[in-house]
Amino acid sequence: MFLGRHAHTLDAKGRLAIPARFRDALADGLVLTRGIDRCLSLYPMPTWRALAEKVSALPITDADARNFRRMVFAEAVDLALDGQGRILVPPELRRYAGLERDALVVGVDASIEIWSPAGWAQVESVMDADGANIAARLATLI
């Protein structure tokens, strides 16, 4: 389980340190891809495989399903942590998420999101302003 928010810095080569508390769960490999909200989504390999099966099962006759499949798979990269617990974030994924130097590594239970500070500030603003309404709308689903 991935929990918490951690501030980190990308080095000049685009490497990002993953918090030490997250590393054991990523020892068998990980996949990094575009997130839905202009962030990056990082999945431990078992979680990725389960997600990939569900996405692959979507009907190819549905245009939204085809586009979602492209969004998930087209820029996905299979990675491993280096000896210092870092990943190399490809330039196209850094551009997509607006990552330059600083990044927030956010645990969201079964996966991790990587945010630019500006992107996270926007999400945090929505959560602060509308958190009670969001919780009320979703209460029937949990």
C-alpha positions in Angstrom: 0.0 0.0 0.0 1.3 3.4 -1.0 0.4 6.3 1.3 1.6 9.9 1.7 3.1 12.7 -0.3 6.8 13.1 -0.7 8.7 16.0 -2.3 11.6 15.0 -4.5 13.8 16.5 -7.1 14.6 15.2 -10.6 18.3 15.3 -11.4 19.8 16.7 -14.6 19.3 13.3 -16.4 15.6 13.1 -15.4 16.1 10.5 -12.6 13.6 10.6 -9.7 14.2 9.0 -6.3 11.3 6.9 -5.1 10.6 7.1 -1.4 12.4 4.4 0.5 9.2 3.2 2.1 7.8 2.4 -1.4 10.8 0.6 -2.9 10.1 -2.9 -1.6 6.8 -3.1 -3.3 8.5 -2.1 -6.6 11.4 -4.6 -6.4 9.8 -6.9 -9.1 9.6 -4.1 -11.6 7.2 -1.3 -12.3 5.5 0.5 -15.2 5.3 4.3 -15.6 2.7 5.8 -17.8 0.5 8.9 -18.4 -2.0 9.5 -15.6 -5.4 10.8 -16.4 -5.0 14.2 -14.7 -1.7 15.4 -16.3 0.3 13.5 -13.8 2.3 10.2 -14.2 1.0 6.9 -12.8 3.5 4.4 -11.5 2.3 0.8 -11.0 4.0 -2.2 -9.3 4.2 -5.0 -11.9 1.3 -7.1 -10.4 -1.0 -4.1 -10.3 0.0 -3.1 -13.8 -0.8 -6.6 -15.2 -4.3 -6.5 -13.6 -4.9 -3.1 -15.0 -3.5 -4.0 -18.5 -5.9 -7.0 -18.7 -8.9 -4.8 -17.9 -7.9 -2.2 -20.4 -7.1 -4.8 -23.1 -10.5 -6.3 -22.6 -12.3 -3.1 -23.5 -14.1 -3.4 -26.9 -12.1 -2.3 -29.9 -15.3 -1.2 -31.6 -15.7 1.7 -29.0 -13.7 4.8 -29.9 -13.3 5.9 -26.3 -12.0 2.5 -25.4 -9.4 2.7 -28.2 -8.3 6.1 -27.2 -8.1 5.0 -23.5 -6.0 2.0 -24.5 -3.6 4.3 -26.5 -3.4 6.7 -23.5 -2.5 3.9 -21.2 -0.1 1.9 -23.3 1.5 4.2 -25.9 3.9 5.9 -23.6 4.1 3.3 -20.9 7.6 2.2 -19.9 8.7 -0.9 -18.1 11.3 0.2 -15.5 13.3 -1.0 -12.6 14.7 0.9 -9.6 18.4 1.6 -9.9 20.8 0.9 -7.1 19.9 4.2 -5.4 16.1 3.7 -5.7 15.6 6.0 -8.6 13.7 5.7 -11.9 14.5 7.5 -15.2 11.5 9.5 -16.2 11.5 9.7 -20.1 11.5 13.2 -21.5 8.0 12.8 -23.2 6.5 11.8 -19.9 8.2 14.7 -18.1 6.8 17.1 -20.7 3.3 15.6 -20.3 3.2 16.0 -16.6 5.0 19.4 -16.6 7.9 18.0 -14.5 11.0 20.2 -14.6 13.0 20.0 -11.4 10.6 19.4 -8.5 8.1 16.6 -8.2 5.6 15.2 -5.7 5.5 11.5 -5.3 2.0 10.7 -4.0 0.8 7.3 -2.7 -2.7 6.5 -3.8 -3.1 3.0 -2.4 -2.2 0.4 -5.1 -0.3 2.9 -7.3 1.8 6.1 -7.1 1.2 9.4 -8.9 4.0 11.8 -9.8 2.9 15.4 -9.9 4.5 18.8 -10.8 4.1 21.1 -7.8 1.8 23.3 -9.9 -0.4 20.4 -11.0 -0.7 19.1 -7.4 -1.6 22.6 -6.2 -4.5 22.7 -8.6 -5.7 19.2 -7.5 -5.3 20.2 -3.8 -7.3 23.4 -4.4 -10.2 21.4 -5.8 -10.0 18.9 -2.9 -9.9 21.8 -0.4 -12.8 23.7 -2.0 -15.1 20.7 -2.9 -13.9 17.9 -0.6 -17.2 17.6 1.3 -19.3 17.5 -1.9 -17.0 15.0 -3.5 -17.2 12.7 -0.5 -21.0 13.0 -0.4 -21.3 12.1 -4.1 -19.1 9.1 -3.7 -20.5 7.9 -0.4 -22.9 5.5 -2.0 -20.1 3.8 -3.9 -18.1 2.9 -0.8 
